[in-house]
Amino acid sequence: MMSLWSLLTPPRARMRRFALLDATGTCRALREASELPAEAGWVEVRELRNQWLGQALPLEAMIAPRHIGMRPRPALAA
């Protein structure tokens, strides 16, 4: 019966987990959503842990680690 129900309903978006980091890499908030939040500073993480709040986020927790507070610099013309 469950397979029939899944055929009749549209697929649900997979929930992903995000952590909001400040410029120093400190975790300020945690969120679970189907897509990346629009505000700057959110990174995707493997899991949500409340003990990260107010602490530096471990690099191994991030799915795609990036440099916190660093913006790509434009290439200088020679």
N, C-alpha and C positions, 0 to 999 in steps of 0.2 A: 504494500500500500504506500509506503514511503517513497518508493521509486516513481510511482505514478504521480504523486504530489510534486516531486522534484521536476518532473517533465512539464507540468502545467504551470509552474511558477518561474519567473525569471531568476537567473542566477544572482546571488547576493555578492556584493563586492567583498573581497577579503579584507579583514580588519588588519591594519598595520599599526605599529607602535612607534611613538616619537617622543623625544626629549627636547625641551627648550633649553639651549645653552646661552649663557651670556658671553661677553667678549673674553673672559678668562677661562671659559670651559666649564664653569660651574652650572650644574643642572638646576633650573628654576621651575620647571613644570614637566609633567608627564601627560601624554594624551594617546588615546587609541582612536584611530580614524581610518576611513577607507582610502584617503589620499593625503598627500603632504599638506600641512596647514599653510595658508598663504603668507603668514607673518614670517619675517626673517628670523633665523636662529634655530629652527627646528631641524633635528637630524633623526634619521630612522635608526632604531635600536632593535636588538634581537628579542628583548623582553623588557618589562617594566618592573623596576624595583624601587620601592619607596625610600630605601636608605640612600639612594643617589641624590635625593633632594638636598640642596645646599652643599653638595660635595662635587668634586671634579668627576666627570663621567669617565669611566674606564674606556680606553680606546678599543678594547676587544668587545665592548658592548655595542659599538656602532656597526651597522651593516656596511656603510660606505664612509669610513673615517675621512674627515677633512680638517684643514687647519682652521681652528677657531679664531675668529677676529681678523683673519687674513683675507684680503680681497685680492683677486688676481690683478696683477699689474699689467697695464698695456705694454706691448712691445715697443721699444724705442727704435726709431728709424736711424739707420747708420749714415 
